[in-house]
Amino acid sequence: MDSEDLMKLDQQFCFAVYACAREITKLYHPLLKDLGITYTQYITLLALWEKDRVTVKELGGRLYLDSGTLTPLLKKLEASGYVTRTRDPEDERNVLIELTEEGRALKLKACDIPAKLFEQAGASVEEILAVREQMTSLLHKIHIKNGREEN
């Protein structure tokens, strides 16, 4: 492939990832609308369902979100009754995020979302899991190559 072909939009890896991510997020929209949450709120809750009572900094690192994006999102989750935000008594500079009972209960309502998404994507579970593994591996390589901490 010559350099002219490499500069076409459809040949760009970044564009394929970007466009696919947007389409996948669109598939989530109606599923999450039933729960009254956005995609970013969903991934935040997923992280908290895995590990609760974390700092904003730790949560942001896990989600690849900066505090400017995460803080308003957490305020909305708090207003919805899903999380609490409190100052860490051991270090006042840190804000701790913790699920409420309602936030923990939402997990049961969300547990069928992955299966529904697989069905809507038109790909087999095996295909989707293989792509996820490849993307996770690439992310790991990017972090190693660029000297970043792993999340």
Residue, then its C-alpha position, 0 to 999 in steps of 0.5 A: m500500500d502506498s503512502e497516498d492510500l495510507m492517507k485515506l480515511d477508511q485506511q486509518f486504524c484510528f477512524a475504524v476504532y472511533a467509528c466502531a466505538r460510536e456505533i457500539t455506544k449507540l447500541y447501548h443507548p436504548l438498553l441504558k435508557d430503560l435504566g435512566i443512565t448514560y453510557t459513561q454512567y454505566i461504565t462508571l457503575l461497572a467499575l464501582w460494582e467491581k471495586d467499591r469505595v474508591t477515590v475519584k483519582e483511582l476511578g478516573g484512572r480505571l475509566y481513562l477519564d479526567s476529573g473534569t469529566l468525571t466530577p459532573l458525572l459523579k454528581k449526577l450519579e449522586a443526585s440519582g441516589y446511586v453513589t455518595r461522594t465523601r472526603d477521605p477522613e485519612d486524606e482530605r484531598n481525596v474524595l471517596i466514591e461509594l455505591t449506595e444500596e440503590g446503586r448496588a441494586l441497579k446491577l441486578k437490573a443491568c445484568d442482561i445488558p451484555a447479552k442484549l448488546f452481543e445480540q444487537a451487534g450481529a456478531s457472535v460472542e466469540e467474535i466480540l470477545a476476540v476483538r475485546e482481547q485484541m483491543t485490551s492487548l493493544l492498550h497494554k502495549i501502548h501503555i508499556k511503549n509510552g511508559r504509562e501505568e497500567n489501570 
